[in-house]
Amino acid sequence: MRGVVMYSAGDVRVEEREDPRIVEPTDAIVRLTATCVCGSDLWPYRGIEPADHQVMGHEYVGVVEEIGADVKNVKVGDFVVGSFVISDNTCEICRSGFQSKCVHASFVSQIGTQAEKARIPLADGTLVATPGQPEPELIPSLLAASDVLGTGWFAAVAAQAGPGKSVAVVGDGAVGLMAILAAKQLGAERIIAMSRHPERQALARFYGATDIVEERGDAGVAKIKELTDGMGAHSVVEAVGTQESFMQAVGSTRGGGHLGYVGVNYDVKVPGIELFFAGIHTLGGPAPVRRFLPDLIQLIWDRKIDPGKVFDLTLPLEEAAEGYKAMDERRATKVLLTL
């Protein structure tokens, strides 16, 4: 099969890889219908994470082609959406809603789903079948549910976005935009998108943003407070993962408010005294996408939400290298790869 391999930072190739096969009786083989490039894939692309002939990709939808003897929840022929974290969905931590911290958790990125097929371990706990075979126009939205929609939704839930709440979203990438969508669906009264890019501002408004703030750092915090009677937002989402964005998010959260952080961060150091005196609730990390998948799939199926608009560039798998380059250069928010 064909699949994406990152030889080293900036060196992305599509080449022949071995076809996956059933290894454990809990495995499923999925023939992928679509996959995509994630913002977190840019960390190794930029040399921040190591990359040495690394298979790539962790977002995926497709049709089950083969199942192990112990798989009960999905069958051959099912169209499925899977989380980017493998989980059994039965352990005590999974049952509490944190499947990304399952006692058997592993990351799909170790498998590499920017490819024609993928072996998904613990298929019963990781994959969710759609109500039927989706119409082609639903594929991008279902693919978004595999990571960025579920991650943005978790961030909004962690920030306790809801009726009567003001929500500030730091970051206008795919996850930030999906957090805006989630905050709107959760009933937030005011949603403030922090963005400097006109095309992303337009999409933010489409998804429910009521205000746009272009300022960053201390100026951004001051603007959020100006818009919220000097107190800061009830709910803040951090969807970038840099020192500046994280501290901007902390500063934008009112006393007693909630911060949901999902930006993958490197070298972010939060001064303990600042967090102490902020007096806020914090929750974040790798999103337990599997918790939300059934409800998100149904919302998409019923055409109540359209997260697929976050894909603004579509390329064939063979042109994956161009997709990485486009996202690195901010010419694309998120790239969908067709198979």
C-alpha positions in Angstrom: 0.0 0.0 0.0 1.0 3.7 -0.3 1.7 5.7 2.8 3.4 8.8 4.1 6.8 8.6 5.7 8.7 11.5 7.2 12.4 10.8 6.7 13.5 13.8 8.7 12.3 17.4 9.4 10.8 18.8 6.2 11.4 15.6 4.2 8.0 14.0 3.6 7.6 11.2 1.1 4.9 8.8 -0.1 6.1 5.3 -0.7 5.2 1.7 -0.6 4.6 0.3 2.9 3.7 -3.2 4.0 0.0 -3.9 4.0 -1.3 -4.2 7.6 -2.6 -7.5 8.8 -4.4 -8.8 11.9 -2.0 -9.3 14.7 -4.3 -9.5 17.8 -7.8 -10.9 17.8 -9.0 -7.4 18.9 -7.6 -5.8 15.7 -9.5 -4.4 12.7 -8.1 -3.5 9.3 -9.6 -0.4 7.8 -9.4 0.7 4.2 -9.2 4.4 4.5 -11.5 6.7 2.6 -9.8 9.9 3.7 -7.1 11.2 6.0 -5.5 14.5 6.7 -2.5 16.5 8.0 -2.8 17.7 11.6 -1.3 20.8 13.1 0.6 18.6 15.5 2.2 16.9 12.5 4.1 20.1 12.0 6.1 19.6 15.2 8.3 16.9 13.6 8.1 18.7 10.2 9.7 21.7 11.8 12.3 19.7 13.7 10.8 20.3 17.2 10.0 16.6 17.6 12.5 14.0 16.2 11.6 12.3 12.9 13.5 9.4 11.5 11.6 7.5 8.8 8.4 8.1 10.9 5.1 6.9 9.5 2.6 9.7 9.7 -1.0 10.4 10.4 -3.5 9.8 13.2 -6.9 11.0 11.7 -8.9 8.6 9.7 -12.3 7.3 8.4 -12.9 4.3 6.2 -14.5 0.9 5.7 -13.7 -2.1 7.9 -12.1 -4.7 5.6 -11.2 -7.4 8.2 -11.7 -8.0 11.9 -10.0 -10.2 14.5 -11.9 -13.1 16.1 -12.7 -11.1 19.3 -14.1 -7.9 17.6 -17.9 -7.6 18.3 -18.9 -3.9 17.9 -17.9 -3.3 14.3 -18.2 -5.7 11.3 -16.8 -6.0 7.9 -18.3 -3.3 5.6 -19.0 -0.8 8.4 -18.0 2.8 7.7 -16.1 3.9 10.9 -14.6 6.9 12.5 -11.8 6.3 15.0 -10.2 8.3 17.7 -6.5 9.3 17.5 -5.9 7.4 20.7 -6.3 3.6 21.0 -8.5 2.7 24.0 -10.3 -0.3 25.2 -13.3 1.9 26.4 -13.9 -0.5 29.3 -11.2 0.3 31.9 -12.1 2.4 34.9 -10.4 5.5 33.4 -12.3 5.1 30.1 -15.6 4.7 31.9 -14.9 8.0 33.6 -14.7 9.6 30.2 -10.9 9.9 29.8 -10.3 7.3 27.1 -7.1 9.2 26.0 -5.6 8.0 29.4 -6.8 4.4 29.0 -4.7 1.9 30.8 -4.0 0.4 27.4 -3.7 3.7 25.6 -1.4 4.2 22.6 -1.3 6.8 19.9 -2.5 6.1 16.4 0.4 8.1 15.1 2.5 5.1 15.8 0.5 3.2 13.2 0.3 6.0 10.6 -3.0 6.6 9.0 -1.8 8.8 6.1 -2.0 5.6 4.1 -4.4 3.5 2.1 -5.0 1.1 5.0 -4.5 0.9 8.8 -4.5 -1.7 11.5 -6.5 -0.4 14.4 -5.9 -2.3 17.7 -8.7 -2.5 20.3 -11.2 -1.9 17.5 -14.2 -2.3 19.8 -13.1 0.5 22.0 -11.6 2.8 19.4 -13.8 2.7 16.4 -17.4 3.9 16.1 -19.6 2.9 13.1 -21.7 5.5 11.4 -25.5 4.8 11.0 -24.9 3.7 7.3 -22.6 4.5 4.4 -22.2 8.3 4.4 -22.8 10.6 1.4 -19.6 11.9 0.0 -20.2 15.4 1.3 -20.2 14.1 4.9 -16.7 12.6 4.6 -14.8 15.7 5.5 -17.0 16.4 8.6 -16.7 12.8 9.8 -12.9 13.0 9.3 -12.8 16.1 11.4 -14.5 14.2 14.2 -11.5 11.9 14.4 -9.4 14.6 16.1 -9.9 18.3 15.6 -13.7 18.4 16.2 -13.4 16.0 19.2 -10.5 18.0 20.5 -12.1 21.3 20.1 -15.3 19.9 21.8 -13.3 18.6 24.7 -11.6 22.0 25.1 -15.0 23.7 25.2 -16.3 21.2 27.7 -13.2 21.5 29.8 -13.7 25.2 29.8 -17.3 24.7 30.9 -18.7 26.7 27.9 -22.4 26.9 28.2 -25.5 29.1 28.5 -24.9 32.6 29.9 -21.1 32.1 29.5 -18.5 34.2 27.7 -15.9 32.1 25.9 -12.5 33.2 24.5 -10.7 31.0 22.1 -6.9 31.5 21.8 -5.9 30.1 18.5 -7.6 30.2 15.0 -6.3 26.9 13.7 -8.5 23.9 13.1 -8.9 23.0 16.8 -9.6 26.6 17.8 -12.3 26.9 15.1 -13.8 23.6 16.3 -13.8 24.9 19.8 -15.9 27.9 18.6 -18.3 25.5 16.9 -18.6 23.5 20.1 -19.1 26.5 22.3 -21.9 27.6 20.1 -23.5 24.2 20.2 -23.1 24.2 24.0 -25.1 27.4 24.2 -22.4 30.0 25.0 -23.7 33.6 25.0 -20.6 35.3 23.7 -17.7 33.7 21.8 -14.6 35.7 21.3 -12.2 34.4 18.6 -8.6 35.6 18.8 -7.4 35.7 15.2 -5.4 37.9 12.8 -6.3 36.1 9.6 -9.3 37.3 7.6 -10.2 34.0 6.1 -10.1 32.3 9.5 -12.0 35.1 11.1 -14.8 34.5 8.5 -14.9 30.8 9.4 -14.9 31.7 13.1 -18.0 33.8 12.6 -19.6 31.1 10.5 -19.1 28.7 13.5 -20.5 31.1 16.0 -18.0 33.7 17.0 -19.6 37.0 18.1 -16.4 39.0 18.5 -12.9 39.0 16.9 -9.8 40.1 18.8 -6.6 40.6 16.8 -4.4 41.7 19.7 -2.0 39.2 21.3 -0.1 38.9 24.6 -0.9 41.5 27.2 -2.8 43.6 24.7 -5.0 40.6 23.9 -5.7 40.0 27.6 -6.6 43.7 28.0 -9.0 43.5 25.1 -10.7 40.4 26.5 -11.2 42.1 29.8 -12.5 45.2 28.0 -15.1 43.0 26.3 -16.1 41.3 29.6 -16.7 44.1 32.0 -13.1 44.0 33.2 -13.3 40.5 34.6 -12.1 38.2 31.8 -14.0 35.4 30.1 -15.9 32.7 32.0 -14.4 30.0 29.7 -11.1 30.1 27.8 -9.8 27.6 25.3 -6.0 27.4 24.6 -5.5 25.8 21.2 -2.0 26.8 20.2 0.6 25.5 22.7 3.2 28.3 22.9 4.4 30.2 25.9 2.7 33.4 24.8 -0.6 31.7 23.9 -0.8 29.8 27.2 -0.1 32.8 29.4 -2.6 34.9 27.3 -5.2 32.2 28.0 -4.4 32.2 31.7 -4.7 36.0 31.8 -7.9 36.0 29.9 -9.7 33.8 32.3 -11.7 35.5 35.1 -11.2 34.5 38.7 -13.0 31.3 39.3 -13.3 30.7 35.5 -12.3 27.6 33.6 -9.4 27.1 31.2 -9.4 24.2 28.7 -6.0 23.7 27.2 -5.4 21.4 24.2 -2.6 23.0 22.3 0.3 20.5 22.2 3.0 22.5 24.0 6.8 22.3 24.1 8.9 24.4 26.4 5.9 26.1 27.9 6.7 27.1 31.5 3.9 28.4 33.6 5.1 30.5 36.5 3.5 28.9 39.6 2.9 32.2 41.3 0.9 33.5 38.3 -1.2 30.4 38.2 -1.7 30.6 42.0 -2.9 34.1 41.9 -5.0 33.6 38.8 -7.4 31.5 40.9 -8.8 29.5 37.9 -9.8 25.9 37.1 -7.6 24.2 34.5 -8.2 20.9 32.5 -6.6 19.7 29.3 -4.2 17.4 27.6 -4.8 14.8 24.8 -8.6 14.9 24.2 -10.7 11.9 25.0 -12.3 12.0 21.5 -13.8 8.6 21.9 -16.1 10.0 24.7 -17.7 12.4 22.2 -17.7 10.4 18.9 -21.2 8.8 19.0 -22.8 12.2 19.6 -20.6 14.1 17.2 -21.2 11.5 14.4 -25.0 11.8 15.0 -24.8 15.6 14.8 -22.9 15.4 11.5 -25.2 12.7 10.2 -28.3 14.8 10.9 -26.5 17.8 9.3 -26.7 19.9 12.4 -23.0 20.8 12.3 -20.6 21.2 9.4 -17.1 20.9 10.8 -15.8 19.8 7.3 -15.5 23.4 6.3 -12.3 23.5 8.3 -10.5 21.7 5.4 -9.5 24.4 3.0 -7.2 22.4 0.8 -7.8 18.9 -0.6 -5.0 17.0 -2.2 -4.4 13.3 -3.3 -2.3 11.3 -0.9 0.6 11.3 -3.4 0.8 15.1 -2.9 1.1 14.9 0.9 4.4 16.8 0.9 2.7 19.8 -0.6 0.0 19.6 2.1 2.6 19.7 4.8 4.3 22.7 3.1 1.0 24.6 2.7 0.1 24.2 6.4 3.6 25.1 7.5 3.5 28.3 5.5 -0.1 29.0 6.7 -1.5 28.8 3.2 -3.9 26.2 4.5 -5.7 25.8 7.8 -6.1 22.0 7.4 -5.4 19.7 4.5 -7.5 16.7 3.5 -5.9 13.9 1.7 -8.0 11.8 -0.7 -7.4 8.1 -1.3 
